[in-house]
Amino acid sequence: MKHGPIALVDEGYPVVFVVPDDAVRDKTISNMAEVKARGAHIIAVATEGDGQVESLADDVMWLPPTAPWCTPITAAVYLQLMARDVAIARGCDVDRPRNLAKSVTTE
């Protein structure tokens, strides 16, 4: 975040954070605070009951507490559903993605 991506953040800019209860949680929380200070709209995918994330984020999607190896799988479900909702809101046809046939049929 220090030199590149933070320069893109503006007031109201949506930023998605995946914040499971893992070894890098504290660094992720620090990045969330930095982005929040710039006025971004924070959407977090976090482990249930994480009050620190709840206080920083504008919207939270709660992950159930799971084994560490299972967390990416549960987070991916939330992120895929969010991507689908955003695509629909943008007017994209989620049932017929562009260029799919071309990428599937080329060798």
VMD Tcl script that draws the C-alpha trace (Angstrom):
set ca {
  {0.00 0.00 0.00}
  {2.85 2.40 0.71}
  {3.93 3.46 -2.76}
  {1.43 2.39 -5.37}
  {-2.16 1.43 -4.59}
  {-2.66 4.05 -1.86}
  {-2.26 6.78 -4.51}
  {-5.46 5.54 -6.19}
  {-7.62 5.90 -3.09}
  {-9.94 8.91 -3.03}
  {-12.94 10.02 -1.00}
  {-15.71 7.42 -1.35}
  {-13.56 5.00 -3.37}
  {-14.63 1.40 -2.62}
  {-11.86 -0.83 -1.27}
  {-12.35 -4.52 -0.44}
  {-10.30 -6.14 2.33}
  {-10.17 -9.84 3.15}
  {-9.36 -9.96 6.88}
  {-9.49 -13.47 8.30}
  {-8.09 -14.19 11.72}
  {-4.59 -15.15 10.52}
  {-0.91 -14.18 10.80}
  {-1.20 -11.00 8.68}
  {-4.42 -9.70 10.26}
  {-2.67 -6.86 12.14}
  {-0.97 -5.57 8.98}
  {-4.27 -5.72 7.11}
  {-5.99 -3.76 9.91}
  {-3.22 -1.14 9.63}
  {-3.83 -0.86 5.88}
  {-7.56 -0.53 6.52}
  {-6.96 2.38 8.90}
  {-4.71 4.09 6.34}
  {-7.32 3.74 3.61}
  {-10.10 4.86 5.97}
  {-8.11 8.01 6.77}
  {-8.25 8.90 3.08}
  {-12.05 8.64 3.11}
  {-12.48 5.37 1.23}
  {-15.59 3.19 1.54}
  {-14.29 -0.03 3.13}
  {-15.93 -3.37 2.42}
  {-14.48 -6.17 4.53}
  {-14.72 -9.94 4.46}
  {-13.81 -10.90 8.03}
  {-14.11 -13.63 10.64}
  {-17.31 -13.40 12.69}
  {-17.07 -11.31 15.83}
  {-14.03 -9.22 14.87}
  {-14.92 -5.92 16.51}
  {-11.83 -4.11 15.25}
  {-12.74 -4.80 11.63}
  {-16.37 -3.88 12.30}
  {-15.34 -0.49 13.69}
  {-13.19 0.35 10.64}
  {-15.33 -1.06 7.82}
  {-18.43 0.50 6.33}
  {-19.80 -2.89 5.27}
  {-18.78 -6.33 6.53}
  {-19.43 -9.81 5.18}
  {-18.87 -12.25 8.02}
  {-16.99 -15.51 7.53}
  {-17.70 -18.37 9.91}
  {-14.70 -19.37 12.03}
  {-13.00 -22.26 10.21}
  {-9.69 -24.07 9.98}
  {-6.98 -21.88 8.39}
  {-6.81 -24.06 5.26}
  {-10.56 -23.61 4.72}
  {-10.71 -19.81 5.04}
  {-9.76 -19.02 1.40}
  {-12.56 -21.29 0.17}
  {-15.22 -19.60 2.29}
  {-13.91 -16.12 1.43}
  {-13.97 -16.95 -2.29}
  {-17.70 -17.70 -2.10}
  {-18.42 -14.23 -0.68}
  {-16.14 -12.53 -3.21}
  {-17.69 -14.38 -6.16}
  {-21.19 -13.40 -5.03}
  {-20.09 -9.80 -4.63}
  {-18.51 -9.83 -8.11}
  {-21.77 -11.17 -9.55}
  {-23.82 -8.47 -7.82}
  {-21.47 -5.73 -9.05}
  {-21.61 -7.08 -12.61}
  {-25.41 -7.12 -12.54}
  {-25.49 -3.56 -11.12}
  {-23.24 -2.47 -14.00}
  {-25.62 -4.02 -16.51}
  {-23.33 -6.88 -17.57}
  {-24.85 -10.15 -18.72}
  {-23.46 -12.57 -16.14}
  {-24.82 -15.57 -18.03}
  {-22.91 -14.72 -21.22}
  {-19.47 -13.30 -20.42}
  {-17.63 -11.69 -23.33}
  {-14.94 -13.67 -25.17}
  {-15.63 -16.87 -23.25}
  {-16.06 -19.04 -26.37}
  {-12.84 -17.68 -27.84}
  {-10.77 -18.46 -24.76}
  {-12.32 -21.90 -24.25}
  {-11.93 -23.11 -27.82}
  {-8.39 -21.89 -28.60}
  {-5.60 -24.42 -28.19}
}
mol new
graphics top color blue
foreach p $ca { graphics top sphere $p radius 0.5 }
foreach p [lrange $ca 0 end-1] q [lrange $ca 1 end] { graphics top cylinder $p $q radius 0.2 }
display resetview
